Amino acid sequence: MTRERLADTVVGTIGDAAGTVVDPKEGLSQARRKASVPTAALVGIALIVGYLLGRRARG
């Protein structure tokens, strides 16, 4: 996966998450349609990194 494609995937995932906040029913059904192993892995890694950075900043 190239760097540009990775950035596009991340931005698309964030946009989908924001759309889910606005319309949860449509957002969840769209997430199920688009779910793939690489995307799920990317989201999982992003959550873990965010958690670790939050813990580090906290103290």
N, CA, C, O and CB atoms as a CASP TS submission, in Angstrom:
PFRMAT TS
TARGET T0000
AUTHOR 0000-0000-0000
METHOD Language model
MODEL 1
PARENT N/A
ATOM      1  N   MET     1       0.853  -1.174   0.000  1.00  0.00           N
ATOM      2  CA  MET     1       0.000   0.000   0.000  1.00  0.00           C
ATOM      3  C   MET     1       0.897   1.235   0.000  1.00  0.00           C
ATOM      4  O   MET     1       1.780   1.366   0.848  1.00  0.00           O
ATOM      5  CB  MET     1      -0.969  -0.001   1.227  1.00  0.00           C
ATOM      6  N   THR     2       0.673   2.124  -0.936  1.00  0.00           N
ATOM      7  CA  THR     2       1.490   3.325  -1.013  1.00  0.00           C
ATOM      8  C   THR     2       1.075   4.321   0.060  1.00  0.00           C
ATOM      9  O   THR     2       0.007   4.210   0.663  1.00  0.00           O
ATOM     10  CB  THR     2       1.382   3.961  -2.402  1.00  0.00           C
ATOM     11  N   ARG     3       1.928   5.272   0.275  1.00  0.00           N
ATOM     12  CA  ARG     3       1.672   6.280   1.307  1.00  0.00           C
ATOM     13  C   ARG     3       0.416   7.094   0.991  1.00  0.00           C
ATOM     14  O   ARG     3      -0.374   7.395   1.886  1.00  0.00           O
ATOM     15  CB  ARG     3       2.882   7.216   1.448  1.00  0.00           C
ATOM     16  N   GLU     4       0.232   7.448  -0.282  1.00  0.00           N
ATOM     17  CA  GLU     4      -0.948   8.228  -0.670  1.00  0.00           C
ATOM     18  C   GLU     4      -2.230   7.416  -0.463  1.00  0.00           C
ATOM     19  O   GLU     4      -3.232   7.939   0.025  1.00  0.00           O
ATOM     20  CB  GLU     4      -0.836   8.677  -2.142  1.00  0.00           C
ATOM     21  N   ARG     5      -2.189   6.157  -0.832  1.00  0.00           N
ATOM     22  CA  ARG     5      -3.366   5.303  -0.663  1.00  0.00           C
ATOM     23  C   ARG     5      -3.685   5.115   0.814  1.00  0.00           C
ATOM     24  O   ARG     5      -4.855   5.080   1.197  1.00  0.00           O
ATOM     25  CB  ARG     5      -3.145   3.937  -1.336  1.00  0.00           C
ATOM     26  N   LEU     6      -2.660   4.995   1.642  1.00  0.00           N
ATOM     27  CA  LEU     6      -2.857   4.868   3.077  1.00  0.00           C
ATOM     28  C   LEU     6      -3.529   6.123   3.628  1.00  0.00           C
ATOM     29  O   LEU     6      -4.453   6.034   4.437  1.00  0.00           O
ATOM     30  CB  LEU     6      -1.515   4.615   3.788  1.00  0.00           C
ATOM     31  N   ALA     7      -3.067   7.284   3.191  1.00  0.00           N
ATOM     32  CA  ALA     7      -3.666   8.540   3.641  1.00  0.00           C
ATOM     33  C   ALA     7      -5.125   8.630   3.202  1.00  0.00           C
ATOM     34  O   ALA     7      -5.974   9.076   3.974  1.00  0.00           O
ATOM     35  CB  ALA     7      -2.871   9.741   3.098  1.00  0.00           C
ATOM     36  N   ASP     8      -5.422   8.214   1.979  1.00  0.00           N
ATOM     37  CA  ASP     8      -6.803   8.225   1.498  1.00  0.00           C
ATOM     38  C   ASP     8      -7.684   7.292   2.326  1.00  0.00           C
ATOM     39  O   ASP     8      -8.828   7.623   2.639  1.00  0.00           O
ATOM     40  CB  ASP     8      -6.855   7.821   0.020  1.00  0.00           C
ATOM     41  N   THR     9      -7.152   6.140   2.672  1.00  0.00           N
ATOM     42  CA  THR     9      -7.905   5.178   3.476  1.00  0.00           C
ATOM     43  C   THR     9      -8.189   5.734   4.862  1.00  0.00           C
ATOM     44  O   THR     9      -9.297   5.592   5.381  1.00  0.00           O
ATOM     45  CB  THR     9      -7.142   3.856   3.586  1.00  0.00           C
ATOM     46  N   VAL    10      -7.186   6.368   5.460  1.00  0.00           N
ATOM     47  CA  VAL    10      -7.360   6.942   6.800  1.00  0.00           C
ATOM     48  C   VAL    10      -8.403   8.052   6.771  1.00  0.00           C
ATOM     49  O   VAL    10      -9.287   8.098   7.627  1.00  0.00           O
ATOM     50  CB  VAL    10      -6.019   7.485   7.340  1.00  0.00           C
ATOM     51  N   VAL    11      -8.305   8.940   5.798  1.00  0.00           N
ATOM     52  CA  VAL    11      -9.263  10.046   5.699  1.00  0.00           C
ATOM     53  C   VAL    11     -10.670   9.515   5.440  1.00  0.00           C
ATOM     54  O   VAL    11     -11.633  10.013   6.022  1.00  0.00           O
ATOM     55  CB  VAL    11      -8.850  11.024   4.580  1.00  0.00           C
ATOM     56  N   GLY    12     -10.798   8.528   4.589  1.00  0.00           N
ATOM     57  CA  GLY    12     -12.103   7.935   4.320  1.00  0.00           C
ATOM     58  C   GLY    12     -12.691   7.278   5.550  1.00  0.00           C
ATOM     59  O   GLY    12     -13.892   7.385   5.799  1.00  0.00           O
ATOM     60  N   THR    13     -11.861   6.603   6.320  1.00  0.00           N
ATOM     61  CA  THR    13     -12.326   5.951   7.544  1.00  0.00           C
ATOM     62  C   THR    13     -12.781   6.976   8.568  1.00  0.00           C
ATOM     63  O   THR    13     -13.799   6.778   9.232  1.00  0.00           O
ATOM     64  CB  THR    13     -11.223   5.074   8.136  1.00  0.00           C
ATOM     65  N   ILE    14     -12.049   8.058   8.701  1.00  0.00           N
ATOM     66  CA  ILE    14     -12.436   9.124   9.630  1.00  0.00           C
ATOM     67  C   ILE    14     -13.747   9.765   9.185  1.00  0.00           C
ATOM     68  O   ILE    14     -14.608  10.067  10.013  1.00  0.00           O
ATOM     69  CB  ILE    14     -11.322  10.193   9.728  1.00  0.00           C
ATOM     70  N   GLY    15     -13.897   9.971   7.881  1.00  0.00           N
ATOM     71  CA  GLY    15     -15.147  10.528   7.356  1.00  0.00           C
ATOM     72  C   GLY    15     -16.324   9.605   7.600  1.00  0.00           C
ATOM     73  O   GLY    15     -17.416  10.062   7.935  1.00  0.00           O
ATOM     74  N   ASP    16     -16.109   8.307   7.436  1.00  0.00           N
ATOM     75  CA  ASP    16     -17.171   7.344   7.708  1.00  0.00           C
ATOM     76  C   ASP    16     -17.556   7.356   9.184  1.00  0.00           C
ATOM     77  O   ASP    16     -18.735   7.263   9.524  1.00  0.00           O
ATOM     78  CB  ASP    16     -16.737   5.938   7.289  1.00  0.00           C
ATOM     79  N   ALA    17     -16.561   7.470  10.056  1.00  0.00           N
ATOM     80  CA  ALA    17     -16.837   7.521  11.491  1.00  0.00           C
ATOM     81  C   ALA    17     -17.632   8.785  11.840  1.00  0.00           C
ATOM     82  O   ALA    17     -18.551   8.735  12.656  1.00  0.00           O
ATOM     83  CB  ALA    17     -15.518   7.476  12.298  1.00  0.00           C
ATOM     84  N   ALA    18     -17.283   9.902  11.230  1.00  0.00           N
ATOM     85  CA  ALA    18     -18.024  11.143  11.478  1.00  0.00           C
ATOM     86  C   ALA    18     -19.454  11.021  10.961  1.00  0.00           C
ATOM     87  O   ALA    18     -20.385  11.509  11.600  1.00  0.00           O
ATOM     88  CB  ALA    18     -17.317  12.344  10.813  1.00  0.00           C
ATOM     89  N   GLY    19     -19.634  10.383   9.828  1.00  0.00           N
ATOM     90  CA  GLY    19     -20.977  10.163   9.295  1.00  0.00           C
ATOM     91  C   GLY    19     -21.803   9.264  10.181  1.00  0.00           C
ATOM     92  O   GLY    19     -23.020   9.427  10.269  1.00  0.00           O
ATOM     93  N   THR    20     -21.158   8.310  10.844  1.00  0.00           N
ATOM     94  CA  THR    20     -21.860   7.414  11.755  1.00  0.00           C
ATOM     95  C   THR    20     -22.399   8.174  12.954  1.00  0.00           C
ATOM     96  O   THR    20     -23.461   7.835  13.478  1.00  0.00           O
ATOM     97  CB  THR    20     -20.938   6.291  12.217  1.00  0.00           C
ATOM     98  N   VAL    21     -21.679   9.199  13.393  1.00  0.00           N
ATOM     99  CA  VAL    21     -22.153  10.018  14.513  1.00  0.00           C
ATOM    100  C   VAL    21     -23.421  10.763  14.113  1.00  0.00           C
ATOM    101  O   VAL    21     -24.351  10.882  14.911  1.00  0.00           O
ATOM    102  CB  VAL    21     -21.059  11.019  14.967  1.00  0.00           C
ATOM    103  N   VAL    22     -23.462  11.259  12.892  1.00  0.00           N
ATOM    104  CA  VAL    22     -24.613  12.027  12.418  1.00  0.00           C
ATOM    105  C   VAL    22     -25.813  11.123  12.164  1.00  0.00           C
ATOM    106  O   VAL    22     -26.926  11.452  12.574  1.00  0.00           O
ATOM    107  CB  VAL    22     -24.256  12.791  11.144  1.00  0.00           C
ATOM    108  N   ASP    23     -25.608   9.990  11.496  1.00  0.00           N
ATOM    109  CA  ASP    23     -26.694   9.063  11.171  1.00  0.00           C
ATOM    110  C   ASP    23     -26.227   7.642  11.481  1.00  0.00           C
ATOM    111  O   ASP    23     -25.713   6.952  10.601  1.00  0.00           O
ATOM    112  CB  ASP    23     -27.127   9.196   9.667  1.00  0.00           C
ATOM    113  N   PRO    24     -26.404   7.199  12.741  1.00  0.00           N
ATOM    114  CA  PRO    24     -25.850   5.907  13.151  1.00  0.00           C
ATOM    115  C   PRO    24     -26.349   4.711  12.338  1.00  0.00           C
ATOM    116  O   PRO    24     -25.568   3.812  12.025  1.00  0.00           O
ATOM    117  CB  PRO    24     -26.163   5.678  14.585  1.00  0.00           C
ATOM    118  N   LYS    25     -27.620   4.690  11.999  1.00  0.00           N
ATOM    119  CA  LYS    25     -28.158   3.527  11.275  1.00  0.00           C
ATOM    120  C   LYS    25     -27.511   3.387   9.897  1.00  0.00           C
ATOM    121  O   LYS    25     -27.060   2.301   9.531  1.00  0.00           O
ATOM    122  CB  LYS    25     -29.688   3.646  11.127  1.00  0.00           C
ATOM    123  N   GLU    26     -27.462   4.468   9.140  1.00  0.00           N
ATOM    124  CA  GLU    26     -26.849   4.432   7.807  1.00  0.00           C
ATOM    125  C   GLU    26     -25.338   4.233   7.911  1.00  0.00           C
ATOM    126  O   GLU    26     -24.749   3.508   7.109  1.00  0.00           O
ATOM    127  CB  GLU    26     -27.161   5.729   7.032  1.00  0.00           C
ATOM    128  N   GLY    27     -24.716   4.871   8.889  1.00  0.00           N
ATOM    129  CA  GLY    27     -23.269   4.747   9.050  1.00  0.00           C
ATOM    130  C   GLY    27     -22.834   3.330   9.352  1.00  0.00           C
ATOM    131  O   GLY    27     -21.833   2.861   8.809  1.00  0.00           O
ATOM    132  N   LEU    28     -23.573   2.637  10.214  1.00  0.00           N
ATOM    133  CA  LEU    28     -23.207   1.261  10.547  1.00  0.00           C
ATOM    134  C   LEU    28     -23.432   0.314   9.376  1.00  0.00           C
ATOM    135  O   LEU    28     -22.635  -0.596   9.147  1.00  0.00           O
ATOM    136  CB  LEU    28     -23.999   0.785  11.751  1.00  0.00           C
ATOM    137  N   SER    29     -24.516   0.527   8.637  1.00  0.00           N
ATOM    138  CA  SER    29     -24.743  -0.341   7.481  1.00  0.00           C
ATOM    139  C   SER    29     -23.677  -0.094   6.407  1.00  0.00           C
ATOM    140  O   SER    29     -23.245  -1.032   5.736  1.00  0.00           O
ATOM    141  CB  SER    29     -26.157  -0.108   6.900  1.00  0.00           C
ATOM    142  N   GLN    30     -23.260   1.148   6.246  1.00  0.00           N
ATOM    143  CA  GLN    30     -22.201   1.466   5.281  1.00  0.00           C
ATOM    144  C   GLN    30     -20.871   0.874   5.740  1.00  0.00           C
ATOM    145  O   GLN    30     -20.093   0.386   4.920  1.00  0.00           O
ATOM    146  CB  GLN    30     -22.071   3.000   5.097  1.00  0.00           C
ATOM    147  N   ALA    31     -20.610   0.912   7.027  1.00  0.00           N
ATOM    148  CA  ALA    31     -19.367   0.341   7.556  1.00  0.00           C
ATOM    149  C   ALA    31     -19.320  -1.159   7.308  1.00  0.00           C
ATOM    150  O   ALA    31     -18.265  -1.700   6.978  1.00  0.00           O
ATOM    151  CB  ALA    31     -19.230   0.633   9.062  1.00  0.00           C
ATOM    152  N   ARG    32     -20.444  -1.833   7.463  1.00  0.00           N
ATOM    153  CA  ARG    32     -20.483  -3.275   7.202  1.00  0.00           C
ATOM    154  C   ARG    32     -20.212  -3.586   5.738  1.00  0.00           C
ATOM    155  O   ARG    32     -19.556  -4.578   5.421  1.00  0.00           O
ATOM    156  CB  ARG    32     -21.834  -3.851   7.612  1.00  0.00           C
ATOM    157  N   ARG    33     -20.719  -2.739   4.845  1.00  0.00           N
ATOM    158  CA  ARG    33     -20.506  -2.964   3.416  1.00  0.00           C
ATOM    159  C   ARG    33     -19.048  -2.766   3.026  1.00  0.00           C
ATOM    160  O   ARG    33     -18.531  -3.487   2.173  1.00  0.00           O
ATOM    161  CB  ARG    33     -21.389  -2.032   2.599  1.00  0.00           C
ATOM    162  N   LYS    34     -18.379  -1.792   3.646  1.00  0.00           N
ATOM    163  CA  LYS    34     -17.016  -1.444   3.260  1.00  0.00           C
ATOM    164  C   LYS    34     -15.946  -2.193   4.050  1.00  0.00           C
ATOM    165  O   LYS    34     -14.765  -2.116   3.711  1.00  0.00           O
ATOM    166  CB  LYS    34     -16.813   0.026   3.426  1.00  0.00           C
ATOM    167  N   ALA    35     -16.333  -2.900   5.075  1.00  0.00           N
ATOM    168  CA  ALA    35     -15.352  -3.532   5.956  1.00  0.00           C
ATOM    169  C   ALA    35     -14.490  -4.528   5.196  1.00  0.00           C
ATOM    170  O   ALA    35     -14.986  -5.362   4.438  1.00  0.00           O
ATOM    171  CB  ALA    35     -16.053  -4.229   7.119  1.00  0.00           C
ATOM    172  N   SER    36     -13.209  -4.420   5.415  1.00  0.00           N
ATOM    173  CA  SER    36     -12.256  -5.367   4.850  1.00  0.00           C
ATOM    174  C   SER    36     -11.165  -5.585   5.886  1.00  0.00           C
ATOM    175  O   SER    36     -11.023  -4.798   6.822  1.00  0.00           O
ATOM    176  CB  SER    36     -11.660  -4.853   3.488  1.00  0.00           C
ATOM    177  N   VAL    37     -10.412  -6.631   5.720  1.00  0.00           N
ATOM    178  CA  VAL    37      -9.374  -6.956   6.689  1.00  0.00           C
ATOM    179  C   VAL    37      -8.327  -5.845   6.802  1.00  0.00           C
ATOM    180  O   VAL    37      -7.994  -5.462   7.923  1.00  0.00           O
ATOM    181  CB  VAL    37      -8.700  -8.264   6.307  1.00  0.00           C
ATOM    182  N   PRO    38      -7.791  -5.305   5.698  1.00  0.00           N
ATOM    183  CA  PRO    38      -6.781  -4.238   5.852  1.00  0.00           C
ATOM    184  C   PRO    38      -7.333  -2.986   6.544  1.00  0.00           C
ATOM    185  O   PRO    38      -6.650  -2.374   7.364  1.00  0.00           O
ATOM    186  CB  PRO    38      -6.226  -3.852   4.486  1.00  0.00           C
ATOM    187  N   THR    39      -8.552  -2.618   6.214  1.00  0.00           N
ATOM    188  CA  THR    39      -9.143  -1.435   6.832  1.00  0.00           C
ATOM    189  C   THR    39      -9.374  -1.665   8.321  1.00  0.00           C
ATOM    190  O   THR    39      -9.089  -0.790   9.137  1.00  0.00           O
ATOM    191  CB  THR    39     -10.464  -1.068   6.140  1.00  0.00           C
ATOM    192  N   ALA    40      -9.888  -2.836   8.675  1.00  0.00           N
ATOM    193  CA  ALA    40     -10.122  -3.157  10.079  1.00  0.00           C
ATOM    194  C   ALA    40      -8.801  -3.174  10.850  1.00  0.00           C
ATOM    195  O   ALA    40      -8.735  -2.696  11.983  1.00  0.00           O
ATOM    196  CB  ALA    40     -10.839  -4.515  10.211  1.00  0.00           C
ATOM    197  N   ALA    41      -7.768  -3.716  10.246  1.00  0.00           N
ATOM    198  CA  ALA    41      -6.457  -3.739  10.897  1.00  0.00           C
ATOM    199  C   ALA    41      -5.924  -2.322  11.081  1.00  0.00           C
ATOM    200  O   ALA    41      -5.362  -1.999  12.128  1.00  0.00           O
ATOM    201  CB  ALA    41      -5.462  -4.580  10.077  1.00  0.00           C
ATOM    202  N   LEU    42      -6.097  -1.485  10.074  1.00  0.00           N
ATOM    203  CA  LEU    42      -5.640  -0.104  10.149  1.00  0.00           C
ATOM    204  C   LEU    42      -6.361   0.656  11.265  1.00  0.00           C
ATOM    205  O   LEU    42      -5.734   1.402  12.018  1.00  0.00           O
ATOM    206  CB  LEU    42      -5.856   0.597   8.806  1.00  0.00           C
ATOM    207  N   VAL    43      -7.655   0.467  11.366  1.00  0.00           N
ATOM    208  CA  VAL    43      -8.426   1.128  12.424  1.00  0.00           C
ATOM    209  C   VAL    43      -7.986   0.625  13.793  1.00  0.00           C
ATOM    210  O   VAL    43      -7.834   1.410  14.729  1.00  0.00           O
ATOM    211  CB  VAL    43      -9.939   0.889  12.228  1.00  0.00           C
ATOM    212  N   GLY    44      -7.782  -0.678  13.908  1.00  0.00           N
ATOM    213  CA  GLY    44      -7.318  -1.243  15.180  1.00  0.00           C
ATOM    214  C   GLY    44      -5.972  -0.692  15.592  1.00  0.00           C
ATOM    215  O   GLY    44      -5.771  -0.335  16.753  1.00  0.00           O
ATOM    216  N   ILE    45      -5.055  -0.622  14.654  1.00  0.00           N
ATOM    217  CA  ILE    45      -3.728  -0.076  14.947  1.00  0.00           C
ATOM    218  C   ILE    45      -3.824   1.393  15.348  1.00  0.00           C
ATOM    219  O   ILE    45      -3.150   1.831  16.281  1.00  0.00           O
ATOM    220  CB  ILE    45      -2.800  -0.233  13.730  1.00  0.00           C
ATOM    221  N   ALA    46      -4.664   2.154  14.641  1.00  0.00           N
ATOM    222  CA  ALA    46      -4.839   3.577  14.964  1.00  0.00           C
ATOM    223  C   ALA    46      -5.401   3.750  16.375  1.00  0.00           C
ATOM    224  O   ALA    46      -4.987   4.654  17.101  1.00  0.00           O
ATOM    225  CB  ALA    46      -5.772   4.252  13.936  1.00  0.00           C
ATOM    226  N   LEU    47      -6.333   2.895  16.762  1.00  0.00           N
ATOM    227  CA  LEU    47      -6.894   2.976  18.119  1.00  0.00           C
ATOM    228  C   LEU    47      -5.836   2.656  19.170  1.00  0.00           C
ATOM    229  O   LEU    47      -5.755   3.331  20.196  1.00  0.00           O
ATOM    230  CB  LEU    47      -8.087   2.015  18.267  1.00  0.00           C
ATOM    231  N   ILE    48      -5.038   1.647  18.921  1.00  0.00           N
ATOM    232  CA  ILE    48      -3.987   1.279  19.878  1.00  0.00           C
ATOM    233  C   ILE    48      -2.956   2.396  20.006  1.00  0.00           C
ATOM    234  O   ILE    48      -2.564   2.752  21.117  1.00  0.00           O
ATOM    235  CB  ILE    48      -3.297  -0.031  19.448  1.00  0.00           C
ATOM    236  N   VAL    49      -2.517   2.948  18.885  1.00  0.00           N
ATOM    237  CA  VAL    49      -1.535   4.037  18.912  1.00  0.00           C
ATOM    238  C   VAL    49      -2.117   5.256  19.628  1.00  0.00           C
ATOM    239  O   VAL    49      -1.432   5.891  20.429  1.00  0.00           O
ATOM    240  CB  VAL    49      -1.097   4.416  17.473  1.00  0.00           C
ATOM    241  N   GLY    50      -3.373   5.583  19.342  1.00  0.00           N
ATOM    242  CA  GLY    50      -4.016   6.711  20.018  1.00  0.00           C
ATOM    243  C   GLY    50      -4.104   6.501  21.517  1.00  0.00           C
ATOM    244  O   GLY    50      -3.877   7.427  22.296  1.00  0.00           O
ATOM    245  N   TYR    51      -4.434   5.288  21.918  1.00  0.00           N
ATOM    246  CA  TYR    51      -4.501   4.968  23.347  1.00  0.00           C
ATOM    247  C   TYR    51      -3.131   5.135  24.003  1.00  0.00           C
ATOM    248  O   TYR    51      -3.009   5.750  25.062  1.00  0.00           O
ATOM    249  CB  TYR    51      -5.018   3.532  23.554  1.00  0.00           C
ATOM    250  N   LEU    52      -2.107   4.580  23.361  1.00  0.00           N
ATOM    251  CA  LEU    52      -0.769   4.678  23.936  1.00  0.00           C
ATOM    252  C   LEU    52      -0.272   6.121  24.009  1.00  0.00           C
ATOM    253  O   LEU    52       0.355   6.513  24.992  1.00  0.00           O
ATOM    254  CB  LEU    52       0.202   3.843  23.126  1.00  0.00           C
ATOM    255  N   LEU    53      -0.551   6.907  22.974  1.00  0.00           N
ATOM    256  CA  LEU    53      -0.162   8.320  23.003  1.00  0.00           C
ATOM    257  C   LEU    53      -0.914   9.072  24.092  1.00  0.00           C
ATOM    258  O   LEU    53      -0.343   9.947  24.743  1.00  0.00           O
ATOM    259  CB  LEU    53      -0.418   8.975  21.641  1.00  0.00           C
ATOM    260  N   GLY    54      -2.173   8.747  24.297  1.00  0.00           N
ATOM    261  CA  GLY    54      -2.954   9.384  25.356  1.00  0.00           C
ATOM    262  C   GLY    54      -2.414   9.054  26.738  1.00  0.00           C
ATOM    263  O   GLY    54      -2.353   9.915  27.616  1.00  0.00           O
ATOM    264  N   ARG    55      -2.027   7.814  26.921  1.00  0.00           N
ATOM    265  CA  ARG    55      -1.449   7.424  28.217  1.00  0.00           C
ATOM    266  C   ARG    55      -0.111   8.123  28.458  1.00  0.00           C
ATOM    267  O   ARG    55       0.197   8.541  29.574  1.00  0.00           O
ATOM    268  CB  ARG    55      -1.260   5.895  28.285  1.00  0.00           C
ATOM    269  N   ARG    56       0.675   8.240  27.385  1.00  0.00           N
ATOM    270  CA  ARG    56       1.984   8.874  27.515  1.00  0.00           C
ATOM    271  C   ARG    56       1.836  10.367  27.852  1.00  0.00           C
ATOM    272  O   ARG    56       2.586  10.902  28.668  1.00  0.00           O
ATOM    273  CB  ARG    56       2.795   8.696  26.212  1.00  0.00           C
ATOM    274  N   ALA    57       0.863  11.027  27.217  1.00  0.00           N
ATOM    275  CA  ALA    57       0.662  12.450  27.457  1.00  0.00           C
ATOM    276  C   ALA    57       0.119  12.709  28.865  1.00  0.00           C
ATOM    277  O   ALA    57       0.360  13.760  29.459  1.00  0.00           O
ATOM    278  CB  ALA    57      -0.289  13.030  26.411  1.00  0.00           C
ATOM    279  N   ARG    58      -0.608  11.741  29.372  1.00  0.00           N
ATOM    280  CA  ARG    58      -1.222  11.889  30.686  1.00  0.00           C
ATOM    281  C   ARG    58      -0.210  11.807  31.817  1.00  0.00           C
ATOM    282  O   ARG    58      -0.391  12.436  32.859  1.00  0.00           O
ATOM    283  CB  ARG    58      -2.279  10.837  30.880  1.00  0.00           C
ATOM    284  N   GLY    59       0.811  11.068  31.628  1.00  0.00           N
ATOM    285  CA  GLY    59       1.753  11.075  32.710  1.00  0.00           C
ATOM    286  C   GLY    59       2.602   9.911  32.781  1.00  0.00           C
ATOM    287  O   GLY    59       3.446   9.816  33.673  1.00  0.00           O
TER
END
